[in-house]
Amino acid sequence: MRWLYGRRVGRWCSLCFSRKISYGGPAQGRPQLFTTPIFYVNAAPHLGHVYSAVLADTLHRYTALRGGESRLNTGTDEHGIKVQQAAAALGSTPTELCSRVSQQFRTMFDAMGISYTDFVRTTEPRHSRAVCHFWKRLEEQGYIYKGTYQGWYCTSDEAFLSEEQTTESKDPDGNKIRVSVESGHQVHWMSEENYMFRLSSLRPELLKWLQTDPIHPAPFLRIVRKWLEEELPDLSVSRHSSRVSWGIPVPSDPTHTIYVWLDALINYLTVANYPDPAGSPWGPSTHLLGKDILRFHAVYWPAFLLAAGLPPPAKLFVHSHWTCQGVKMSKSLLNVIDPAECIKLYGRDGFRYFLLRNGSPERDCDFNHDAVRMLLKSDLADALGGLLNRSTALNINPEQCWPCFRTTNVPLTSRGQLEDLLGALQGLPQQVDQYMDTFQVHKALEAIDGGVRSSNTFLQRQAPWKLSKGSEEDKAWGQCVLYLTLEALRLYGTLLQPAVPGLAQTILSRLGVGNDDRTLKGNRFFAATRGEECRFRGQKLGLDCGLLYHRLRGQEDPELKKDITQHESGSTFN
Ligand code: MSP
C-alpha cells in the first residue's frame, strides 16, 4: 500500500503572516489564568484527574496568597465519538450521560477543595458560540481548506497518527492489528474528505514560541522541539457527521462535525468570554496537563491561537502519570484508584498532601496505600503535628500567649545553632516561590518539610521545658526558643495554605494569626531576630485544636475511618 499521511488535496490560498502577537507571561494588570484539562465524561473521576486539578488549584491559590489576582478554570469535555458510543452502550442519551458524569466531576472537585472560578461544559451554548466564532476566524484568515485526509485515526484517543506513531500488535484473538505506540489503542485507516487546518505553515511561529521557554519541566520542551523538527502535516479538523454526530457542526457545512480536540481546546477561550471583547480576561494562560495530551496543547493549541491572531499559552505545566503497582491505571484492569475512597481514608488534605508531595511532574509515580500512610504519619502527624503540639502545650506555655524574643537574650553558646536555623528558614519563602514558578510543587513541599524538621531538631536540642526550670537567663532564652518555634510554624502555616488549606488554617488559628495576616504579600517573618519589632508578642494563642493530623494505624481500621470522618466535619478540614 502506498503510504500517504494527511495528504493535502485542497487549493492553497494566500495567507497573511504579518501579525503582531505577544508571546510570554500574563500581560500587566491581567489576572493569572490557570486551567486544568477538561475531563472526558465517558468515565467517572479517578486519581489521575484529581491530580491535574489539585496541582492547578495549588498554583491558583498560591498566586492569590502572593497578592495576585488569579482565576482557575476547569470543566468537562462532552463531545465526540467516545461519548456517543459510551451513551449508546449504557442505553442512555449523550445528554443524560454528560450531565450525570459532569456533575460527578463537580462533586469530586468540591470534595477535593478545588477552588475553581468557572466550570465549563462543552455542550453549553456559550461554548458552541465561541467555537463557531473561532472556526470562522480561522476560515477568514485562510487557515481552513477542504481536502482529503488519509492516514491512521485512533478513535479511543480521538487522535490522528503518523506511521511512526503506530505499530503492529495482536488483538485478544490473535488477529493482527495496528495500535498507537503511545496509548496501545487500536488505530484504523481513514480516508475521508474533510476540512484541513494549515498546521504545516505555522512551524516557524511555533518554534519562535518555544524560544520563550513555555513548557515545564524541560524534558517535555525537548520532546516538543523534536516533534517540530519532524514532519508537521496539516491537520484534519472535521469528521463527516455520518461518523461523528455528537459534536458542533461546521458553521458553513452541517454535514461535518468539528474535530473534538479543536472543540475541546477552545474551552480555554469560552471561560474568558470569547468572543466578547468587553470584560474578557483572556490573555496568555497557564495550562496544566498530563503528558498524554502534550501534542494537543503544545503543537495544535498554540497553532490554532496563532492562526486566529491570539497569543499562544504563556506556560504549559506538564505532569507525568500515576500508576498502580507499576501498571497504568485502567478500568479494564480494575486497578483504578477511587479518589472518594482516598478522601475517606486520609481526609481531603492528607490526600492532597500525598499527591502533591510524592507526585513528580518528570516521572511516573506509583500509588500505594502503604506509601500514603508512611508519608502522612511522618510529615503531617509526627513532624508538623508534633511541632505544633509541643510548642503550644499547656505545660510549656501555661499562659497560652506568644512569648518575647530579644536578641540580647540569646546566649553566646546558642548563637551558632540559632544562625543555622535562621539560615535554613529565612530563605524559605523565596525558595518556595521559585519552585512554584517553575512547577515544582513537590520540591516546595519538600523544602517546607525540611524546615519543619530543622525546627523540631532545634526545639529538641534547646529543650525549653528544661530551660523554664533554670536561671533567669535560661528562662529568657527558653522564651526565645518558643517564640522562634511559633514564628516558624506561622511561616509553614502560611506557605502550606495553597496545598493543604484546611490543615494550614488549623495551624494559623491555633497560633492566633488573624485572617489579614495570612497572606504572603508584605508578611515578614523572623523580624525580631533582626532587631525589629517582636510581632505577636503577648498575643493570645487560638483554641487548642487537638491533634493536627491523626496517626494512621491501618487502612482497614474502622476506628481510624470514624476518626477521620469526624475530624473532617470538624474545624480541621474546611
Ligand atoms: N478531554 C481531554 C482533555 C481536553 S483539554 C482541552 C482529556 N481528558 S481525560 O479525562 O482523559 O484526562 C484529563 C487529565 O487527566 C489529563 O491531564 C490526563 O493526563 C490526566 N490523567 C488521566 N490519567 C492519569 C493518570 N493515571 N495519572 C495522572 N494523570 C492522568 O485528556
Residues whose N, C-alpha, C, O or C-beta is under 5 A from the ligand:
A	BS01	MSP	P37 I38 F39 Y40 G48 H49 Y51 S52 D77 A264 L265 L289 G290 K291 D292 I293 S320 H321 W322 M329
